[in-house]
Structure formats: structure tokens, C-alpha cells
Amino acid sequence: MERNVFETKQEMGEAAASLAAERINAAIAEKGAANVILATGASQFEMLAALVEKDVDWSKVTAFHLDEYVGMPETHPASFRKYLRERFHEKVPALKAFHYIHGEGDPAAECRRVGAILREHPIDVACVGIGENGHLAFNDPPADFETDEPYIVVELDEACRRQQLGEGWFETLEDVPTRAISMSIRQILASRCIVCTVPDRRKAEAVRKTLTGEVTNRAPASILREHADCHLFLDTPAASLLERK
């Protein structure tokens, strides 16, 4: 895993977006189209803001996202569909397609629906983050490292739910859903290139566990070390518990 540390979130986001755009353009040049995964949350603000400004033929790009809360309408402020429409899709309206996860209805059926679409679109670039508890997407510890299903229904642990509260998406802990539809670990690892963007001191312990110690489902993001083309972008606070290179 390649590690990159920057003084500011803006520099981090710009560098991550530049690599993502470079790899998207390479896929378009190679096969005429590209398939991408986009993450959400506060960690992706700067990266997405920079990515939409890049010189990419978005009409040749199909996008997916990592997760969505079960039972949540798109009108809710914490909806990941709402987040990605406003921060990405509306800013690149020429996008070929965005296959959103719908949290309402039968979650198992939705996993099958969007999973079937994803199987037809091998991912070129996955833009992801790491949670305070070390999760990838909503795969909280102990994460399922074995399933080959593209999307699964997961239970959210308290640490994950407190992060969502702390980032300001909900007014109380009781408001945070306890279940979500999440892209699986194996599906994320199937991406050709992974661009992982992680700012803030509150993520420092998760970053340390990602890069040191054993690869374990109790530190889900540690599995990224097994990917052949994964790039980690950190700001200085997020890297504060790492030994200096």
C-alpha cells in the first residue's frame, strides 16, 4: 500500500482526486469506458470537490456507491444518495449512469438488484475512506472477509453510529439507523485501483491499525494491505500515530 501524507485536507483531497482521475482516464483510453465507486461522509468532502473539477469524459463513466442506510429516504439529510447527488452527480450531469442503492423496501432484494448490475461493471477505481472503528464501507468489525456477494445487509455497531452522530448527520444516537446495505469487503478488493482518503485526528488509531499489526477482520481496513494497487491519502493529524518514513 502506498502512503501519502499532506499538511492540509485540501492538498490531500486534490492529490487523491488527481490519481483517481488519472486512473479513470486510463480505463477510458484502454476500453472506452470506466466504472467507479464513490464513498461518502466528511472524509470525502475535499476529494469529491476536486474530482468534479478534473478533465474526465464523464459520459463514459458509470458510478456506484458503497452503502446506504436501511429504511432511509433520499430526502433525509444523512442519505448517501442525497450526498452523492449534490456533491457529485449534479456537478457532472453528463455522467453515463449512477446506480444508487435504495434503502427503502426489502434490503435483501435491493442487494440482489444492485449487486447484479455491479457484477456487469468491473470496477476500475474505488474511492473509499476508513471509519473511526476501522470499517470499510459499513463493514464494521468483525467484518465479513469471506462473502463474494457484492452487497450485504449489515448491523452497525455503536462506534460507527456514534461517528455518524459526531459528524453532524443526526441529532441523537437513537436517530442513527442500526442497519445498512453495504458493499462487501471482497467486492471492494476486486477493484483494479483503490484510492483511500482519510483525514482527521479521530481516524489516527484506525489508520495505525490499517498499516501495522496483523491483517484482521477486527481492523477491517487492514485488508487493504493485500491489494496490489491501493493508495492511502492522509492529512497530518490522521497520520499522527504512524512512524515517520
TIKOL-574342 format. One record per residue (C-alpha): x, y, z; residue in three letters. Coordinates in Angstrom, 2 decimals, decimal comma, padded with zeros to 5 digits. Layout:
<nodes>
<node c1="X" c2="Y" c3="Z" migu="ALA"/>
...
</nodes>
This chain:
<nodes>
<node c1="000,00" c2="000,00" c3="000,00" migu="MET"/>
<node c1="001,35" c2="003,40" c3="-000,97" migu="GLU"/>
<node c1="001,09" c2="006,02" c3="001,81" migu="ARG"/>
<node c1="000,87" c2="009,76" c3="001,11" migu="ASN"/>
<node c1="000,70" c2="012,40" c3="003,87" migu="VAL"/>
<node c1="-000,25" c2="016,05" c3="003,33" migu="PHE"/>
<node c1="-000,29" c2="019,13" c3="005,55" migu="GLU"/>
<node c1="-003,88" c2="020,10" c3="004,74" migu="THR"/>
<node c1="-007,12" c2="018,38" c3="003,81" migu="LYS"/>
<node c1="-007,24" c2="020,40" c3="000,59" migu="GLN"/>
<node c1="-003,84" c2="019,12" c3="-000,52" migu="GLU"/>
<node c1="-004,85" c2="015,58" c3="000,43" migu="MET"/>
<node c1="-008,13" c2="015,79" c3="-001,48" migu="GLY"/>
<node c1="-006,50" c2="017,29" c3="-004,55" migu="GLU"/>
<node c1="-003,84" c2="014,57" c3="-004,69" migu="ALA"/>
<node c1="-006,37" c2="011,77" c3="-004,21" migu="ALA"/>
<node c1="-008,66" c2="013,22" c3="-006,89" migu="ALA"/>
<node c1="-005,76" c2="013,62" c3="-009,31" migu="SER"/>
<node c1="-004,84" c2="009,95" c3="-009,01" migu="LEU"/>
<node c1="-008,47" c2="008,85" c3="-009,31" migu="ALA"/>
<node c1="-008,95" c2="010,96" c3="-012,44" migu="ALA"/>
<node c1="-005,71" c2="009,65" c3="-013,93" migu="GLU"/>
<node c1="-006,83" c2="006,05" c3="-013,46" migu="ARG"/>
<node c1="-010,36" c2="006,77" c3="-014,74" migu="ILE"/>
<node c1="-008,91" c2="008,34" c3="-017,87" migu="ASN"/>
<node c1="-006,57" c2="005,38" c3="-018,32" migu="ALA"/>
<node c1="-009,52" c2="002,98" c3="-018,21" migu="ALA"/>
<node c1="-011,42" c2="005,08" c3="-020,76" migu="ILE"/>
<node c1="-008,37" c2="005,11" c3="-023,04" migu="ALA"/>
<node c1="-007,99" c2="001,35" c3="-022,68" migu="GLU"/>
<node c1="-011,58" c2="000,18" c3="-023,14" migu="LYS"/>
<node c1="-013,74" c2="003,21" c3="-023,92" migu="GLY"/>
<node c1="-015,45" c2="003,35" c3="-020,51" migu="ALA"/>
<node c1="-014,75" c2="003,35" c3="-016,79" migu="ALA"/>
<node c1="-016,58" c2="002,11" c3="-013,71" migu="ASN"/>
<node c1="-016,05" c2="003,77" c3="-010,35" migu="VAL"/>
<node c1="-017,09" c2="003,50" c3="-006,70" migu="ILE"/>
<node c1="-017,55" c2="006,63" c3="-004,60" migu="LEU"/>
<node c1="-017,58" c2="006,92" c3="-000,82" migu="ALA"/>
<node c1="-019,42" c2="009,45" c3="001,32" migu="THR"/>
<node c1="-019,03" c2="011,11" c3="004,72" migu="GLY"/>
<node c1="-016,97" c2="014,03" c3="005,95" migu="ALA"/>
<node c1="-013,72" c2="012,37" c3="004,88" migu="SER"/>
<node c1="-014,61" c2="012,71" c3="001,20" migu="GLN"/>
<node c1="-015,56" c2="016,40" c3="001,06" migu="PHE"/>
<node c1="-012,25" c2="017,68" c3="-000,32" migu="GLU"/>
<node c1="-011,61" c2="014,72" c3="-002,62" migu="MET"/>
<node c1="-015,02" c2="014,93" c3="-004,31" migu="LEU"/>
<node c1="-014,82" c2="018,71" c3="-004,63" migu="ALA"/>
<node c1="-011,54" c2="018,29" c3="-006,50" migu="ALA"/>
<node c1="-012,65" c2="015,27" c3="-008,53" migu="LEU"/>
<node c1="-015,62" c2="017,01" c3="-010,18" migu="VAL"/>
<node c1="-013,20" c2="019,66" c3="-011,50" migu="GLU"/>
<node c1="-010,94" c2="017,15" c3="-013,25" migu="LYS"/>
<node c1="-010,76" c2="016,76" c3="-017,02" migu="ASP"/>
<node c1="-012,67" c2="013,50" c3="-017,39" migu="VAL"/>
<node c1="-015,18" c2="012,46" c3="-020,06" migu="ASP"/>
<node c1="-017,88" c2="011,67" c3="-017,53" migu="TRP"/>
<node c1="-020,24" c2="010,49" c3="-020,28" migu="SER"/>
<node c1="-018,14" c2="007,33" c3="-020,36" migu="LYS"/>
<node c1="-018,19" c2="006,74" c3="-016,59" migu="VAL"/>
<node c1="-020,61" c2="004,55" c3="-014,62" migu="THR"/>
<node c1="-020,70" c2="005,08" c3="-010,85" migu="ALA"/>
<node c1="-021,75" c2="003,08" c3="-007,81" migu="PHE"/>
<node c1="-021,65" c2="003,92" c3="-004,13" migu="HIS"/>
<node c1="-020,60" c2="001,91" c3="-001,13" migu="LEU"/>
<node c1="-023,57" c2="001,90" c3="001,20" migu="ASP"/>
<node c1="-026,92" c2="003,28" c3="002,30" migu="GLU"/>
<node c1="-028,97" c2="003,08" c3="005,47" migu="TYR"/>
<node c1="-031,85" c2="000,61" c3="005,55" migu="VAL"/>
<node c1="-035,19" c2="002,40" c3="005,55" migu="GLY"/>
<node c1="-033,80" c2="005,87" c3="004,88" migu="MET"/>
<node c1="-035,47" c2="008,08" c3="002,24" migu="PRO"/>
<node c1="-033,30" c2="010,14" c3="-000,07" migu="GLU"/>
<node c1="-034,79" c2="013,33" c3="001,39" migu="THR"/>
<node c1="-033,10" c2="012,71" c3="004,78" migu="HIS"/>
<node c1="-030,01" c2="014,91" c3="005,37" migu="PRO"/>
<node c1="-027,92" c2="011,79" c3="006,12" migu="ALA"/>
<node c1="-028,91" c2="009,91" c3="002,96" migu="SER"/>
<node c1="-025,87" c2="008,88" c3="000,96" migu="PHE"/>
<node c1="-027,88" c2="009,16" c3="-002,24" migu="ARG"/>
<node c1="-028,63" c2="012,78" c3="-001,39" migu="LYS"/>
<node c1="-024,96" c2="013,37" c3="-000,53" migu="TYR"/>
<node c1="-023,70" c2="011,97" c3="-003,82" migu="LEU"/>
<node c1="-026,34" c2="013,64" c3="-005,98" migu="ARG"/>
<node c1="-025,50" c2="017,04" c3="-004,52" migu="GLU"/>
<node c1="-021,73" c2="016,69" c3="-004,20" migu="ARG"/>
<node c1="-021,01" c2="014,70" c3="-007,34" migu="PHE"/>
<node c1="-023,76" c2="013,73" c3="-009,78" migu="HIS"/>
<node c1="-025,31" c2="017,18" c3="-010,16" migu="GLU"/>
<node c1="-021,83" c2="018,63" c3="-010,78" migu="LYS"/>
<node c1="-021,08" c2="016,12" c3="-013,57" migu="VAL"/>
<node c1="-024,50" c2="015,82" c3="-015,24" migu="PRO"/>
<node c1="-023,05" c2="014,12" c3="-018,30" migu="ALA"/>
<node c1="-022,29" c2="011,01" c3="-016,21" migu="LEU"/>
<node c1="-023,19" c2="007,85" c3="-018,12" migu="LYS"/>
<node c1="-025,01" c2="006,32" c3="-015,15" migu="ALA"/>
<node c1="-025,11" c2="006,29" c3="-011,36" migu="PHE"/>
<node c1="-026,56" c2="003,13" c3="-009,87" migu="HIS"/>
<node c1="-027,81" c2="004,21" c3="-006,47" migu="TYR"/>
<node c1="-028,61" c2="001,92" c3="-003,55" migu="ILE"/>
<node c1="-032,20" c2="002,42" c3="-002,42" migu="HIS"/>
<node c1="-032,58" c2="001,98" c3="001,31" migu="GLY"/>
<node c1="-036,35" c2="001,70" c3="001,32" migu="GLU"/>
<node c1="-038,14" c2="-001,58" c3="000,71" migu="GLY"/>
<node c1="-036,69" c2="-005,07" c3="001,05" migu="ASP"/>
<node c1="-032,93" c2="-004,70" c3="001,72" migu="PRO"/>
<node c1="-032,09" c2="-008,25" c3="000,64" migu="ALA"/>
<node c1="-033,87" c2="-007,71" c3="-002,67" migu="ALA"/>
<node c1="-032,03" c2="-004,41" c3="-003,14" migu="GLU"/>
<node c1="-028,71" c2="-006,14" c3="-002,51" migu="CYS"/>
<node c1="-029,55" c2="-008,60" c3="-005,30" migu="ARG"/>
<node c1="-030,73" c2="-005,85" c3="-007,66" migu="ARG"/>
<node c1="-027,76" c2="-003,52" c3="-007,43" migu="VAL"/>
<node c1="-025,36" c2="-006,44" c3="-006,99" migu="GLY"/>
<node c1="-026,43" c2="-007,88" c3="-010,34" migu="ALA"/>
<node c1="-025,70" c2="-004,55" c3="-012,03" migu="ILE"/>
<node c1="-022,33" c2="-004,29" c3="-010,33" migu="LEU"/>
<node c1="-021,30" c2="-007,76" c3="-011,49" migu="ARG"/>
<node c1="-021,65" c2="-006,49" c3="-015,07" migu="GLU"/>
<node c1="-019,40" c2="-003,48" c3="-014,38" migu="HIS"/>
<node c1="-015,93" c2="-004,49" c3="-013,12" migu="PRO"/>
<node c1="-014,63" c2="-001,57" c3="-011,08" migu="ILE"/>
<node c1="-011,63" c2="000,38" c3="-012,32" migu="ASP"/>
<node c1="-011,31" c2="002,87" c3="-009,46" migu="VAL"/>
<node c1="-012,74" c2="002,66" c3="-005,95" migu="ALA"/>
<node c1="-012,64" c2="005,88" c3="-003,94" migu="CYS"/>
<node c1="-013,07" c2="004,86" c3="-000,30" migu="VAL"/>
<node c1="-012,42" c2="006,00" c3="003,25" migu="GLY"/>
<node c1="-011,81" c2="004,39" c3="006,64" migu="ILE"/>
<node c1="-014,13" c2="004,73" c3="009,62" migu="GLY"/>
<node c1="-013,12" c2="005,58" c3="013,16" migu="GLU"/>
<node c1="-013,62" c2="001,90" c3="014,02" migu="ASN"/>
<node c1="-011,57" c2="000,82" c3="011,00" migu="GLY"/>
<node c1="-014,53" c2="-000,09" c3="008,83" migu="HIS"/>
<node c1="-014,54" c2="-000,15" c3="005,03" migu="LEU"/>
<node c1="-017,93" c2="000,90" c3="003,71" migu="ALA"/>
<node c1="-020,23" c2="-000,19" c3="006,55" migu="PHE"/>
<node c1="-018,33" c2="-003,41" c3="007,22" migu="ASN"/>
<node c1="-017,83" c2="-002,87" c3="010,94" migu="ASP"/>
<node c1="-015,56" c2="-005,16" c3="012,96" migu="PRO"/>
<node c1="-015,58" c2="-008,11" c3="012,93" migu="PRO"/>
<node c1="-016,12" c2="-007,70" c3="009,18" migu="ALA"/>
<node c1="-017,04" c2="-010,50" c3="006,80" migu="ASP"/>
<node c1="-013,86" c2="-011,16" c3="004,79" migu="PHE"/>
<node c1="-015,31" c2="-014,21" c3="003,03" migu="GLU"/>
<node c1="-018,59" c2="-013,42" c3="001,24" migu="THR"/>
<node c1="-018,45" c2="-012,95" c3="-002,51" migu="ASP"/>
<node c1="-021,82" c2="-011,20" c3="-002,62" migu="GLU"/>
<node c1="-021,38" c2="-007,66" c3="-003,98" migu="PRO"/>
<node c1="-023,73" c2="-006,09" c3="-001,41" migu="TYR"/>
<node c1="-024,81" c2="-007,36" c3="002,00" migu="ILE"/>
<node c1="-027,08" c2="-006,21" c3="004,83" migu="VAL"/>
<node c1="-025,04" c2="-005,33" c3="007,92" migu="VAL"/>
<node c1="-025,64" c2="-004,35" c3="011,54" migu="GLU"/>
<node c1="-023,98" c2="-001,08" c3="012,54" migu="LEU"/>
<node c1="-022,02" c2="-001,11" c3="015,79" migu="ASP"/>
<node c1="-022,20" c2="001,68" c3="018,34" migu="GLU"/>
<node c1="-018,81" c2="003,16" c3="017,42" migu="ALA"/>
<node c1="-019,93" c2="003,50" c3="013,80" migu="CYS"/>
<node c1="-023,23" c2="005,05" c3="014,81" migu="ARG"/>
<node c1="-021,51" c2="007,48" c3="017,18" migu="ARG"/>
<node c1="-019,25" c2="008,58" c3="014,32" migu="GLN"/>
<node c1="-022,29" c2="009,45" c3="012,21" migu="GLN"/>
<node c1="-023,70" c2="011,42" c3="015,15" migu="LEU"/>
<node c1="-020,37" c2="013,16" c3="015,76" migu="GLY"/>
<node c1="-020,10" c2="014,24" c3="012,14" migu="GLU"/>
<node c1="-023,45" c2="016,01" c3="012,49" migu="GLY"/>
<node c1="-025,64" c2="013,85" c3="010,27" migu="TRP"/>
<node c1="-028,11" c2="013,07" c3="013,08" migu="PHE"/>
<node c1="-029,42" c2="014,90" c3="016,15" migu="GLU"/>
<node c1="-029,31" c2="011,95" c3="018,57" migu="THR"/>
<node c1="-027,76" c2="008,48" c3="018,68" migu="LEU"/>
<node c1="-031,25" c2="006,99" c3="018,66" migu="GLU"/>
<node c1="-031,83" c2="008,64" c3="015,28" migu="ASP"/>
<node c1="-028,93" c2="006,76" c3="013,66" migu="VAL"/>
<node c1="-030,14" c2="003,59" c3="011,90" migu="PRO"/>
<node c1="-028,87" c2="000,25" c3="013,15" migu="THR"/>
<node c1="-028,76" c2="-001,48" c3="009,73" migu="ARG"/>
<node c1="-027,40" c2="-000,65" c3="006,31" migu="ALA"/>
<node c1="-026,77" c2="-002,08" c3="002,86" migu="ILE"/>
<node c1="-023,02" c2="-002,20" c3="002,33" migu="SER"/>
<node c1="-020,68" c2="-003,21" c3="-000,45" migu="MET"/>
<node c1="-018,76" c2="-006,24" c3="000,75" migu="SER"/>
<node c1="-015,05" c2="-006,32" c3="001,53" migu="ILE"/>
<node c1="-014,30" c2="-008,75" c3="-001,30" migu="ARG"/>
<node c1="-016,17" c2="-006,59" c3="-003,79" migu="GLN"/>
<node c1="-014,14" c2="-003,52" c3="-002,78" migu="ILE"/>
<node c1="-010,92" c2="-005,53" c3="-003,13" migu="LEU"/>
<node c1="-011,96" c2="-006,59" c3="-006,63" migu="ALA"/>
<node c1="-011,40" c2="-003,01" c3="-007,83" migu="SER"/>
<node c1="-008,37" c2="-002,51" c3="-010,07" migu="ARG"/>
<node c1="-007,24" c2="000,58" c3="-008,14" migu="CYS"/>
<node c1="-008,23" c2="001,77" c3="-004,67" migu="ILE"/>
<node c1="-007,88" c2="005,43" c3="-003,67" migu="VAL"/>
<node c1="-008,39" c2="005,69" c3="000,10" migu="CYS"/>
<node c1="-008,75" c2="009,19" c3="001,58" migu="THR"/>
<node c1="-008,59" c2="009,59" c3="005,38" migu="VAL"/>
<node c1="-008,34" c2="012,95" c3="007,17" migu="PRO"/>
<node c1="-008,60" c2="013,96" c3="010,86" migu="ASP"/>
<node c1="-007,01" c2="013,01" c3="014,17" migu="ARG"/>
<node c1="-010,07" c2="010,99" c3="015,15" migu="ARG"/>
<node c1="-009,10" c2="008,47" c3="012,44" migu="LYS"/>
<node c1="-005,45" c2="008,17" c3="013,57" migu="ALA"/>
<node c1="-005,86" c2="004,94" c3="015,56" migu="GLU"/>
<node c1="-007,78" c2="003,30" c3="012,72" migu="ALA"/>
<node c1="-005,04" c2="004,36" c3="010,30" migu="VAL"/>
<node c1="-002,38" c2="002,90" c3="012,61" migu="ARG"/>
<node c1="-004,21" c2="-000,44" c3="012,76" migu="LYS"/>
<node c1="-004,70" c2="-000,37" c3="008,99" migu="THR"/>
<node c1="-000,97" c2="-000,11" c3="008,37" migu="LEU"/>
<node c1="000,55" c2="-002,05" c3="011,29" migu="THR"/>
<node c1="-000,04" c2="-005,32" c3="013,09" migu="GLY"/>
<node c1="-001,94" c2="-008,27" c3="011,69" migu="GLU"/>
<node c1="-004,46" c2="-008,20" c3="008,89" migu="VAL"/>
<node c1="-007,66" c2="-008,96" c3="010,74" migu="THR"/>
<node c1="-011,40" c2="-008,52" c3="010,37" migu="ASN"/>
<node c1="-011,32" c2="-006,70" c3="013,70" migu="ARG"/>
<node c1="-009,48" c2="-003,93" c3="011,86" migu="ALA"/>
<node c1="-011,33" c2="-004,27" c3="008,54" migu="PRO"/>
<node c1="-009,29" c2="-001,71" c3="006,59" migu="ALA"/>
<node c1="-006,12" c2="-003,69" c3="007,30" migu="SER"/>
<node c1="-007,19" c2="-005,95" c3="004,39" migu="ILE"/>
<node c1="-006,21" c2="-003,10" c3="002,05" migu="LEU"/>
<node c1="-002,59" c2="-004,16" c3="002,55" migu="ARG"/>
<node c1="-003,37" c2="-007,21" c3="000,43" migu="GLU"/>
<node c1="-004,45" c2="-005,14" c3="-002,58" migu="HIS"/>
<node c1="-001,88" c2="-004,73" c3="-005,36" migu="ALA"/>
<node c1="-002,75" c2="-001,13" c3="-006,24" migu="ASP"/>
<node c1="-004,03" c2="000,69" c3="-003,14" migu="CYS"/>
<node c1="-003,09" c2="004,30" c3="-002,38" migu="HIS"/>
<node c1="-003,70" c2="005,86" c3="001,04" migu="LEU"/>
<node c1="-004,03" c2="009,65" c3="001,27" migu="PHE"/>
<node c1="-003,79" c2="011,14" c3="004,77" migu="LEU"/>
<node c1="-003,58" c2="014,57" c3="006,33" migu="ASP"/>
<node c1="-001,04" c2="015,13" c3="009,10" migu="THR"/>
<node c1="-003,47" c2="014,57" c3="012,00" migu="PRO"/>
<node c1="-004,67" c2="011,24" c3="010,57" migu="ALA"/>
<node c1="-001,03" c2="010,12" c3="010,24" migu="ALA"/>
<node c1="-000,06" c2="011,30" c3="013,73" migu="SER"/>
<node c1="000,32" c2="007,80" c3="015,23" migu="LEU"/>
<node c1="002,49" c2="006,45" c3="012,42" migu="LEU"/>
<node c1="006,25" c2="006,26" c3="012,48" migu="GLU"/>
<node c1="007,78" c2="008,84" c3="010,17" migu="ARG"/>
<node c1="009,23" c2="007,46" c3="006,96" migu="LYS"/>
</nodes>
